Amino acid sequence: MAETIIIKSMPASGKARPKINLYRNISVTFVVFTAVLLLAVFLFFYHQATIVILANNQEIDLSFNAAVKDQPTATELAEKDVVGGKMIVVSGRASGSFDVLSTKTENSELVGRVRLINSGARPQPLVKTTQLQAASGVIVRTSEGVTVPAGGSVVVDVYPADPSTFQEILPGRLTIIKLNPGLQTKIYGQAESKLTSGPREIKVIAESDLNRARQQLSDQLAAEMRQEMNLDDDKEIKVVVKEFKVDKKIGAEADKFTAELFGLVKSLSFNRQQLANLLQRKIDGQNLVGLQVAEVDFSKFSYTIIDDSQPTDVTIKVNYKITAALAADNPLLDKSNFVGQPVAEVKNYLQQSDLIKEVNVFLSPSWDKKLPNQSKKIKIILQ
């Protein structure tokens, strides 16, 4: 019986394997290519940026001139810068005593000033060169003759009785040497500051002293009239000085002087609601490029009277503030400024503006360092 022998030939090593490796390489390449393609597609469609901006609100000062009329028409109120109101005028006087603050340095034989006091019941005349002795024994003389009124006092310049032996006299009491001993306790001198030789500083009335007195009397008259007219503290009043008198001239040596002022006190009364309406109309007409009005407080305004020659037709300058914020259409926020830019440069660019307090940039994917190259993939949020 014949046998059938089947012999399987084995492929030589290195003949079939290259095909397997080739298929595997092609597969790997395809997978890698697909992954790269998907990543590119992902980055193309999902590369986005969000810029979150915290705005820094700004106060803007605005002003305009307006007319305050006694009886404005409805057309004037609707179309012109007019509000209803009028000027109230009253007159008054104020007076007072003021310290001299201006000084000058003088070289003379005088060593200072002494106040002569008389607590007795009769006036006491004292001749020029009357001697006054300090507790230290140093003697000075008066530079002029004076009469010290009963119950009053006068101030007089003094000089050393003996310049060669004169020593500084400290503030205190001085005895009038040749006065009857019984009167020396009632009539005496008082050095209110040191008496010293050489250059000395003396008080002299200057223009600044008179201006200060004028202003203080104006303020005093305004306060008195405000109370008399029952005006609110925030209501502006104006004092027009018609007459100002003082008892001493500029250049006179004195510690004090008195002054009197006569003036007209003017108070403007107007319709505040009409002014608020006018303010709103002015704000609506403002061309705030790149900004938007965030807040308006109509109670916070001030005004200055420009022309009040006619009480029933007064011109004023109104000053007010509005709070404005960064608007979305501000050129600063044009997305073309950010396309393809690094995050750090975007932040630096925005934070240079006073209108911006804080900037945050969020990227997707988060590992990217630059903003998208397409503006439509950039989103801006204002807070």
TAZIPE-V165700 format. One record per residue. D_CENTER is the distance of its C-alpha to the mean C-alpha in whole Angstrom. Layout:
# TAZIPE-V165700
D_CENTER ; D_CENTER
This chain:
# TAZIPE-V165700
129 ; 126 ; 123 ; 119 ; 117 ; 113 ; 111 ; 108 ; 106 ; 103 ; 101 ; 100 ; 97 ; 94 ; 95 ; 94 ; 91 ; 89 ; 89 ; 87 ; 84 ; 84 ; 83 ; 81 ; 79 ; 78 ; 77 ; 75 ; 73 ; 73 ; 71 ; 69 ; 68 ; 68 ; 65 ; 63 ; 64 ; 62 ; 59 ; 59 ; 59 ; 56 ; 54 ; 54 ; 54 ; 51 ; 49 ; 46 ; 42 ; 39 ; 36 ; 33 ; 30 ; 27 ; 24 ; 20 ; 19 ; 16 ; 14 ; 15 ; 13 ; 16 ; 18 ; 21 ; 23 ; 25 ; 28 ; 28 ; 32 ; 34 ; 37 ; 36 ; 38 ; 38 ; 38 ; 35 ; 33 ; 35 ; 34 ; 32 ; 28 ; 30 ; 29 ; 31 ; 30 ; 30 ; 29 ; 30 ; 31 ; 32 ; 33 ; 32 ; 32 ; 30 ; 32 ; 31 ; 32 ; 29 ; 30 ; 30 ; 27 ; 29 ; 31 ; 34 ; 37 ; 40 ; 44 ; 46 ; 49 ; 47 ; 46 ; 43 ; 43 ; 45 ; 45 ; 48 ; 48 ; 51 ; 52 ; 55 ; 56 ; 57 ; 55 ; 56 ; 56 ; 56 ; 57 ; 56 ; 56 ; 56 ; 56 ; 54 ; 55 ; 53 ; 54 ; 54 ; 57 ; 55 ; 55 ; 53 ; 54 ; 52 ; 51 ; 52 ; 54 ; 52 ; 53 ; 51 ; 51 ; 52 ; 50 ; 47 ; 46 ; 45 ; 44 ; 46 ; 46 ; 48 ; 50 ; 53 ; 56 ; 57 ; 55 ; 57 ; 57 ; 53 ; 51 ; 48 ; 48 ; 45 ; 43 ; 46 ; 49 ; 51 ; 55 ; 56 ; 59 ; 62 ; 61 ; 63 ; 63 ; 63 ; 60 ; 58 ; 56 ; 55 ; 54 ; 52 ; 49 ; 46 ; 44 ; 41 ; 40 ; 42 ; 44 ; 45 ; 46 ; 45 ; 42 ; 40 ; 36 ; 36 ; 34 ; 34 ; 32 ; 30 ; 28 ; 25 ; 26 ; 27 ; 24 ; 22 ; 25 ; 25 ; 21 ; 22 ; 25 ; 23 ; 21 ; 24 ; 26 ; 24 ; 24 ; 27 ; 28 ; 25 ; 28 ; 31 ; 30 ; 29 ; 26 ; 23 ; 20 ; 18 ; 20 ; 19 ; 21 ; 22 ; 24 ; 26 ; 28 ; 32 ; 33 ; 31 ; 34 ; 34 ; 37 ; 37 ; 36 ; 34 ; 36 ; 38 ; 38 ; 37 ; 35 ; 34 ; 34 ; 34 ; 32 ; 33 ; 31 ; 32 ; 30 ; 29 ; 27 ; 26 ; 25 ; 25 ; 27 ; 27 ; 28 ; 26 ; 28 ; 29 ; 25 ; 25 ; 28 ; 27 ; 23 ; 26 ; 28 ; 25 ; 24 ; 28 ; 28 ; 25 ; 27 ; 25 ; 27 ; 27 ; 25 ; 25 ; 23 ; 23 ; 21 ; 20 ; 19 ; 20 ; 19 ; 15 ; 15 ; 14 ; 17 ; 17 ; 21 ; 23 ; 26 ; 28 ; 31 ; 33 ; 32 ; 33 ; 32 ; 28 ; 26 ; 22 ; 19 ; 18 ; 15 ; 15 ; 14 ; 17 ; 17 ; 20 ; 22 ; 25 ; 28 ; 32 ; 32 ; 30 ; 32 ; 30 ; 32 ; 35 ; 38 ; 40 ; 37 ; 38 ; 42 ; 44 ; 41 ; 41 ; 39 ; 36 ; 36 ; 35 ; 32 ; 31 ; 31 ; 29 ; 26 ; 25 ; 23 ; 20 ; 21 ; 23 ; 23 ; 27 ; 30 ; 33 ; 37 ; 40 ; 43 ; 47 ; 49 ; 47 ; 48 ; 47 ; 45 ; 44 ; 43 ; 46 ; 47 ; 47 ; 44 ; 45 ; 45 ; 42 ; 40 ; 36 ; 34 ; 31 ; 29
